[in-house]
Amino acid sequence: MQNIQNIQKEILRLKKENDVCILAHSYQTADIIEVADYTGDSYALSRQAADAPQKTILMCGVRFMAETAKILSPDKRVILSNPDAGCPMAEQLTVQQLRELKAKYTDCAVVAYINTTSELKTECDVCVTSASALELVRKLPQKDILFIPDCNLGSWIEAQVPEKNFHFINGGCPVHMQITLRDIEIARAKHPEALLLVHPECLKEVTEKADYVGSTTGIIKFAQNSTENQFIIGTDNSIVQHLQLAHPDKNFYPLSKNCICKDMRLTTIMDVYNCVNGTGGEEIVLSDDVMQKARACIDKMLD
């Protein structure tokens, strides 16, 4: 433990010395979050990157998050903490496949979940997050929606926006999709008084059984503000740990022991150390054309 604390102290020193802003996604482990300048979901981190005074951004997350940070901060140096940290959902659709879908559904607004590659974003009308998707889709003037890539998040929105017509691909988060109704039965049998909070990337039959459905940030805020004191958490199990540390007077239980994003776990505290020391990570390099076109659909979300 003392060794980890020494490494953390050195990271804190080096990030100041080398003008580095550390961003850590909420799914990162506690030792990494403790040395981060900002913690949150993917889009919130990218906004923080744009506002941060530092000239170098270290993204402790996965590749599409680092790409989004680069798109919003083109003049900054953006480093991905572990080059192998990807997102299977972000890579489920190619640009050519999307172009074929757009040719088939010509009247649709193409809505991209932020969990997509920068290249895919160049072909989309608007980008959304799990927190903003419902509101933004409601506001779109188009009645027909092509939602990519997560059909589970898309179907959750569809159920609440019956006035629009949706088209999906068979995509989604392989980690959240592992959660089943059987997991709910087991968890509720063990903790009958607990509220069930789940991410909209879960299967439709799972979200339909939840007491609350929302983004990672939404789940955290709901648990923090609730007067209840027992919660079953249906998203990456790191959130169970973070909530328990922050609120020792409440009890948090994982909905499924298998809900662990392996890509998020690739980043270690030594990866962070090597990055702030200038010897690790991968600098994100995107063409001006990709950054300009991808930013258009992100800016549409802000508008």
C-alpha positions in Angstrom: 0.0 0.0 0.0 2.8 2.4 0.9 4.4 1.7 -2.5 1.1 2.7 -4.3 0.9 5.9 -2.3 4.5 6.8 -3.2 3.7 6.3 -6.9 0.6 8.4 -6.5 2.6 11.2 -4.9 5.1 11.1 -7.8 2.3 11.2 -10.3 0.9 14.3 -8.6 4.3 15.9 -8.8 5.0 15.0 -12.4 1.7 16.1 -13.7 2.3 19.6 -12.4 5.9 19.6 -13.6 4.9 18.5 -17.1 1.6 20.4 -17.4 -0.6 17.3 -17.7 -4.3 17.2 -16.9 -5.4 13.7 -15.9 -9.0 12.6 -16.8 -10.3 9.4 -15.3 -13.5 7.7 -16.4 -15.8 6.6 -13.6 -15.0 3.0 -14.3 -11.3 3.4 -13.5 -10.0 2.0 -10.2 -9.8 4.0 -7.1 -6.0 4.4 -7.1 -6.3 6.1 -10.5 -9.3 8.3 -9.7 -7.4 9.6 -6.6 -4.7 11.2 -8.8 -7.1 12.5 -11.5 -8.0 16.2 -12.0 -11.5 15.2 -13.2 -13.6 12.1 -13.0 -16.8 11.5 -14.8 -18.5 9.9 -17.9 -17.0 10.1 -21.4 -18.5 13.3 -22.7 -18.1 15.3 -19.4 -14.4 14.4 -19.4 -14.0 15.7 -23.0 -15.6 19.0 -22.0 -13.2 19.2 -19.0 -10.3 18.6 -21.4 -11.4 21.6 -23.5 -11.6 23.8 -20.5 -8.5 22.7 -18.7 -5.5 25.1 -18.8 -3.0 22.3 -19.3 -1.6 21.7 -22.8 -1.4 17.9 -22.4 -4.5 15.7 -21.6 -4.1 12.2 -20.3 -7.2 10.2 -20.8 -7.6 7.2 -18.5 -10.4 5.5 -20.3 -10.7 4.0 -23.8 -9.9 5.1 -27.3 -13.1 6.7 -28.4 -13.0 8.9 -25.3 -9.5 10.1 -26.1 -10.6 10.8 -29.7 -13.5 12.8 -28.5 -11.2 14.8 -26.2 -8.9 15.5 -29.2 -11.8 16.6 -31.3 -12.9 19.1 -28.7 -9.3 20.1 -28.0 -7.5 20.0 -31.3 -4.7 22.3 -30.2 -3.8 20.1 -27.2 -1.8 17.0 -27.0 -4.1 14.1 -26.0 -2.6 10.8 -24.6 -4.5 7.5 -24.2 -3.1 5.9 -21.1 -3.2 2.4 -22.4 -3.0 2.0 -26.2 -4.9 -1.4 -26.1 -7.9 0.1 -24.3 -10.7 0.1 -26.9 -14.5 -0.2 -26.9 -16.0 -3.2 -28.7 -19.3 -1.3 -29.1 -17.5 1.6 -30.8 -16.1 -0.7 -33.4 -19.3 -2.7 -34.3 -20.0 -0.6 -37.4 -17.7 0.5 -40.2 -18.0 3.7 -42.1 -19.0 1.8 -45.3 -21.7 -0.1 -43.5 -23.1 3.2 -42.1 -23.1 4.7 -45.6 -25.1 1.7 -46.8 -27.6 2.2 -44.0 -27.9 5.9 -44.8 -28.7 5.1 -48.4 -31.4 2.7 -47.2 -32.9 5.0 -44.7 -32.7 8.3 -46.6 -35.1 10.3 -44.5 -33.6 9.4 -41.1 -31.6 11.6 -38.8 -28.5 9.7 -38.0 -27.9 9.7 -34.3 -24.6 8.5 -33.0 -24.1 7.3 -29.4 -20.8 8.9 -28.2 -19.4 5.3 -27.9 -18.4 5.4 -31.6 -15.2 6.0 -33.5 -14.3 9.5 -34.7 -14.7 8.2 -38.3 -18.2 7.1 -37.7 -19.1 10.5 -36.2 -18.1 12.2 -39.4 -21.1 10.5 -41.1 -23.7 11.3 -38.4 -26.1 14.2 -37.8 -25.9 14.5 -34.0 -24.0 12.8 -31.2 -25.7 11.8 -27.9 -24.7 10.5 -24.5 -26.6 8.1 -22.4 -27.6 11.1 -20.2 -28.7 13.4 -23.1 -30.0 10.9 -25.7 -33.7 11.0 -24.7 -34.0 14.8 -24.6 -32.0 15.3 -27.8 -33.9 12.7 -29.8 -37.2 14.3 -28.7 -36.0 17.7 -29.9 -34.9 16.5 -33.4 -37.3 17.8 -36.1 -37.0 14.5 -38.0 -39.6 11.8 -37.3 -37.4 8.9 -38.5 -34.3 8.1 -36.5 -31.3 5.8 -37.4 -29.7 5.2 -34.0 -26.2 3.7 -33.8 -24.7 1.5 -32.5 -26.5 0.5 -29.3 -29.9 -1.0 -29.9 -30.6 -1.4 -26.2 -30.1 2.3 -25.4 -32.0 3.0 -28.6 -35.0 0.8 -27.6 -35.1 2.5 -24.2 -35.4 5.8 -25.9 -37.9 4.4 -28.4 -40.3 3.3 -25.7 -40.4 6.9 -24.4 -40.7 8.6 -27.7 -43.5 6.7 -29.5 -44.1 9.6 -31.9 -40.9 8.8 -33.8 -39.8 5.8 -35.9 -36.5 4.1 -35.0 -34.1 1.9 -36.9 -31.2 0.1 -35.2 -28.3 -2.2 -35.9 -27.7 -5.3 -33.7 -25.1 -3.6 -31.6 -24.5 -2.8 -28.0 -22.2 -3.1 -25.0 -21.2 -6.8 -24.5 -20.6 -6.2 -20.8 -24.0 -4.7 -20.0 -25.7 -7.2 -22.3 -24.5 -10.0 -20.0 -26.9 -8.9 -17.3 -30.0 -11.1 -17.3 -33.4 -11.3 -15.6 -31.9 -14.2 -13.6 -29.3 -11.8 -12.1 -32.2 -9.5 -11.0 -34.0 -12.4 -9.4 -30.9 -13.5 -7.4 -30.0 -9.9 -6.4 -33.5 -9.0 -5.2 -33.8 -12.3 -3.3 -30.6 -11.4 -1.4 -31.4 -7.7 -1.0 -35.2 -7.3 -1.1 -35.2 -3.8 0.3 -32.7 -2.5 -2.2 -33.5 -0.2 -5.2 -32.3 -1.4 -8.6 -30.4 1.1 -10.6 -29.3 0.1 -14.1 -27.6 1.6 -17.2 -29.7 1.9 -20.4 -27.1 -0.2 -22.2 -28.6 -3.2 -20.5 -31.2 -5.4 -22.2 -34.7 -4.1 -22.5 -36.1 -6.8 -20.2 -33.6 -5.7 -17.5 -34.3 -1.9 -17.8 -38.0 -2.6 -17.6 -37.5 -4.1 -14.1 -35.4 -1.3 -12.7 -36.4 1.4 -10.2 -34.1 3.8 -12.0 -32.5 3.8 -15.5 -29.8 6.3 -16.3 -26.2 7.0 -17.2 -23.3 6.2 -14.9 -23.4 9.8 -13.6 -27.1 9.6 -13.2 -26.9 6.4 -11.2 -24.3 7.9 -8.9 -26.3 11.1 -8.4 -29.5 9.1 -7.8 -27.8 6.9 -5.1 -26.2 10.0 -3.5 -29.5 12.0 -3.3 -31.8 9.1 -2.4 -33.1 8.8 1.2 -33.0 5.0 0.7 -29.8 3.2 1.9 -29.6 0.0 -0.1 -29.0 -0.2 -3.9 -28.3 -2.9 -6.5 -26.1 -1.4 -9.2 -26.5 -2.6 -12.8 -23.4 -1.2 -14.4 -19.7 -1.7 -14.2 -18.9 -3.0 -10.7 -16.3 -0.3 -10.1 -19.3 2.0 -9.4 -20.3 -0.2 -6.5 -16.8 0.3 -5.0 -16.8 4.1 -5.6 -20.2 4.6 -4.1 -19.5 2.5 -1.1 -16.3 4.4 -0.4 -18.1 7.7 -0.8 -21.2 6.7 1.2 -20.2 4.2 4.0 -23.6 4.8 5.6 -25.3 3.1 2.6 -25.0 -0.3 1.1 -24.3 -1.1 -2.5 -24.5 -4.4 -4.3 -23.4 -5.5 -7.8 -26.3 -6.8 -10.0 -23.9 -9.1 -11.7 -20.4 -10.2 -10.8 -19.6 -10.4 -14.5 -20.3 -6.7 -15.2 -16.7 -5.7 -15.5 -15.2 -3.8 -18.5 -11.9 -5.5 -19.3 -10.8 -2.6 -21.5 -11.3 -0.1 -18.6 -9.2 -2.4 -16.4 -6.3 -2.3 -18.8 -5.1 1.0 -17.4 -3.0 0.7 -14.3 -1.5 3.2 -11.9 1.9 2.5 -13.5 0.5 3.3 -16.9 -0.5 6.7 -15.5 3.0 7.1 -14.0 4.7 6.3 -17.3 2.4 8.7 -19.2 3.0 11.7 -16.9 6.7 10.8 -17.0 6.7 10.9 -20.8 7.4 7.3 -21.4 4.0 5.7 -21.9 0.7 5.8 -23.6 -0.2 6.8 -27.1 -0.7 10.2 -28.5 -4.0 10.5 -30.4 -3.5 11.9 -33.9 -6.6 12.7 -36.1 -6.7 14.4 -39.5 -8.1 17.9 -39.6 -10.8 16.7 -41.9 -12.0 14.0 -39.5 -11.8 16.4 -36.5 -13.8 19.0 -38.3 -16.6 16.7 -39.6 -16.8 14.7 -36.3 -17.0 17.9 -34.3 -20.0 19.0 -36.3 -22.2 16.3 -34.9 -20.9 16.9 -31.4 -21.6 20.6 -31.7 -25.1 19.8 -32.9 -25.6 18.1 -29.5 -24.6 21.2 -27.7 -26.8 23.4 -29.9 
